[in-house]
Amino acid sequence: MKINSYVKSFDGRDYKCSEIYLPKTTLLIIATDKGFVMCGALDTDIYSSPKMVERKVYCAKAIGVKNIDELYNARVASASLAFYELGLKDGMEIKEALTLI
């Protein structure tokens, strides 16, 4: 398994980015100090479960993206309850969602 982690600047703000190469897919993550967005390889519902909701994990996902640039320019498909409470909406641009965290 290959993992690339690096800092990338978008619109004047630095983000921690990770690309995790798995069999037949790549997990993509853009993170801030408060939360993260990811590709559709993982599920956001776990962070809204009763055992996890008290942790207030801010995460969202986009689907159909192949690289970090596409993830940044995609739209939110789903998110954790905590992220919705910050004002996030399904369909919002990921780049806008990242400004909330």
Stockholm file with secondary structure:
# STOCKHOLM 1.0

chainA/1-101         MKINSYVKSFDGRDYKCSEIYLPKTTLLIIATDKGFVMCGALDTDIYSSPKMVERKVYCAKAIGVKNIDELYNARVASASLAFYELGLKDGMEIKEALTLI
#=GR chainA/1-101 SS CEEEEEEEEETTEEEEEEEEEETTEEEEEEECSSEEEEETTSCSGGGGSHHHHTTCCEEEEESSCCSHHHHHTSBCCEECHHHHHTTCCTTCBHHHHHHHC
#=GC SS_cons         CEEEEEEEEETTEEEEEEEEEETTEEEEEEECSSEEEEETTSCSGGGGSHHHHTTCCEEEEESSCCSHHHHHTSBCCEECHHHHHTTCCTTCBHHHHHHHC
//
